[in-house]
Amino acid sequence: MKIGTASLHQTTLQMNQLDPRHINKTQPKAVTGDVEQSFAEVFFNVVNNINADQTNADQLQQAAIIAPDSVNVADILIATEKARLSVGMLKSVTERASRAYSEIMNIR
């Protein structure tokens, strides 16, 4: 079966029109404000989310001690592991950022 260029072009056109980004024709958001401020906001939001994960794991562990039947053990393990992984990722990111800063300072 041969596909002509006209049918191929029409198929591509139909596919493009079905993509929601093409229908709305939304433009990417322009970067506004201070970049350092944006990074600081993102960093503090991540730290707050990690703190919330740790607090949730602690609350589930305390609930298991007070009322063991009210909490599922799997939920406790999942929340504790999520908090542990989050802290580990934050630690590795901050170590790499510190190393990158040191290398930039040594370039001078």
N, C-alpha and C positions, 0 to 999 in steps of 0.2 A: 504494500500500500504506500503510495507516494503522498507526501504532504506538501502542498504548494505553499509558497511564501505568503500568499494572501490569507490562507486559513491559519497559518502559524502566527501571523501578525494579529489576526482577530482573536485567537486564543490567548495570546499574551495580553491584549487589551482587556479582555474579559477578566483575566486573573488580576490585573492591576486594579480594576474597578471593584472587585470583591474585597480587596484589602481595606480594612477600616481606616487605616492611616491615609489612604488616598481619597476616601470619600470625604472625610472631615478636613483634609488638607491642613492639619495642625502643623505649626512651625515649632521647632525645638525652642525651649526656653532660653532666653538670653541670660548670660551670666551677669548678675548685678551684685553690687556690694563688694566688700573686701573679701578676697579669697581666704586670707588667714582667719577671718571671722567665721567664714563658712566651715573651714576645717575644724576650728575650735568647737563650733556647734555640733558638728557631726561626731567629733571625738567625745564630747560630754554626753551626747545622746546615747552613744554606744556604752559608755561607762554606766550611765543610769539604767540602761536595759540589762546589763550584766548584773548590776546590783539588785534589780528586780528579780532576776532569775535566781540569784543566791538567796534572797529573802523568801521567795516562793519555796525553794527547797528546804530552807530552815523551818518554815511554817508547817510544811507537810511532815517533816520529821517530828516536830513537837506535837502535831495532831496525832501521829502514830503512837507516841508515848502516852498521851492523855486518853485517847479513845481509839484503840487499835482497830476496832471494827469499822470505823468511819472512813479510813483511808486505805486505798489499795497499795500494796507493796510495790507493784510495778510503777505506779505513778511517782512514788518516792524515788525509786531508782532512776527513772527517766529524768525527773527534775534535778536530782543531784548530779547526774552525768552531764546534763545540759549546762548546768552552772559551772562544773569543772572544766568542760571544753571551752566555754566562753571565756573563763579566766585565763586558760592556757593560750587561746588565740590572742587575747588582748596583750598578754605578756610577750608573746613572740612579735607582735606588731610593734609594740613600744621598743623592744630591743633592736629590731631592725631599723626603726626610725632614728633611734639614738646612734646606731652604727653609721647610718647614712649621714647624719648631721656631723659626726666626727670626721668622716671621710671628706665631706665638703669643706670643713674647716681646715683640714690638712692640705687641701689643694692650694690654698693661698700660699 
